[in-house]
Amino acid sequence: MTFIDITGGRPSGGLIAGYSLLTVYSLALAVWAVYLGGKRLHYRSFVSVRVLFPLALLILALENASLASSGRLYDNLISDEAGNNFDHYVFIDFVFVVQTFEVPILLIVIFELTYLVHKRRSVNFCGMYFDEGRRVDNTAVMSCMLRNSIRTLAFVLL
């Protein structure tokens, strides 16, 4: 998670290079996730996997880019003679707001991917029983309850 702390001093060159590499890596993975989401037939029915996972990777790239540029932000705050006002940086406020979406999105995506794997393998998952890749009729209520409870938890985490 992004914690831009100006009291810790300017970040080292190694940290800036590491965050820059993570930004490039996150962007490459986001492109790959979009490609796989469009190519694989079993991902097309799961919007959370096809859309939300690349979105989470883009948020991660934005987060790493902001950490890579925190040295420049630190220099601007130190040279600012108006009292080092941290609240005037709209980009940092935007990063902090967008960052709150990362954990709920990942929670939904991980649950949906686990559900998809168990469904395709026709094995039991959290009280849901599958037969040849389809839910058994008596577990439809359990499936609806579990999937919606995870979505509700993700909404509450926002």
N, C-alpha and C positions, 0 to 999 in steps of 0.2 A: 504494500500500500504506500501511497505517496505521503511522505512526511518531509516537507520542505522546512527545515529548521535553520533559521538564520543565526541562531545563537551558537551553533556548532562550528561556525567558520565556513570558509570557502571549501567546496568539495575538491578532492584531489583529482589529478588528471586521469588516474586509473579508474576512479568511480565514474567520471564523465564518459570515458571510453566504454566502460562496461554498460552503462545505461544506454549509450548510443547503439551498441551492438544488440542489446535486448530490444530496442525499438525496431531496428531493422528485422530482427528475427521474428518479432510479434507481427509485423506487417506482412512478412513472407508467409507466416503460418495462417494469417487471416485470408490471404489470397488463396492458399491451398485449401482452406476450409470451405471457401465459397465454391471453388472448383469441385471438390468432393461432394458438397451438398447438392450441386446441380447434376452431377454425374451418377451418383449412386441412387438407385430407385428406392431403396428402403429409407433413405433420409428425406425424400421429397414429402412424405406424409407428416413428418415431424418438423413443424415450423421452428420449434425451439432449437432444434439441432442445426437446421439449415440456415437460420437467420441469427439467432441469439448468440451462438458460439463465435461466429466471425465478429459480431458486435463486441463481445467480451474481449476478443483479441485486439480489436481496434482501441478499446478503452485502455487496455494494458499498454499498447504502444504509445498512446497519449500520455499515460502516467509516466512511462520511462522517458519519454521526450521531455516532459516537464522536469523530471529529476536531472536529466542531462543538462538542461538549461538553467538549473538552479544556481550555478556559479555566476552566471551573468545577472540573475536576479539578486544574488547576494551583493554583488558589486554595486548595483543600482541602489539598493537599500542603504548600503554603507555610505555611498556618496551623496545620498539625499539629505539635504540639510533641513528639511521641514519636519523632522522628528521621526524619520524612518517609518512612515505610515505604510503598513503592509496591506491595508484594506483597499488601496486604490488599484490593485492589480486584478483586472477583470479575468485575465487568463487563468490565474491561480484559483479564483473563485469558481470558474467554469470547471476546472480540473477536479476540484473538491466535490462539486455537485455531481459530475458524471461518474466519479469514482464510487459513489454510493451504489450505483447500479451493478457494479462488477460482481460482488458476492451473490446477490440474489439471482443474477443471470447464470452464474456458474452452478449454483444449487439446482436450478431447473434443468440445465443442460445435462448435468451429471446424472440426475434422477431419470430423465428421459432416455439417455443413452443406456443406462443400466436396464431400464424397462425394455428397451428395444432388443438388447442382447439376450435377455432371458426369454423374451417372446419368440425371437428367431430360433433359439435353441430348444424351445418347448420345455422349459424347466420352471419350477415354482419360484415365485418372487413375491415376498412380503404378503403371503396369504392369497396370492392370485395364482391360478392354475391355468396352464396353457396346454393345448392339444394341437399339434401340427401348426404352430404359429398363430393360433387363435385362442382367445380367452374362452374358458369354459363358462357356460351360461350362468352358473351360480356364483361366479366371482365378479360379475359386472358391477355390482354395488361396491365391492371392496376396491376394485380398480378405480372407479370414479372418486371414491372417498380419498384414496391415497394420492392420486394425481392432483386432485383439487386441494388437498391439505398441503402438499408441497408448494403449489402455486400461491396459496394463501400465506404460508410461511415466508416465501420470497417477497410477497407484497408487504408483509409486516416488517421485514428487514429493511425495506426502503425507508 
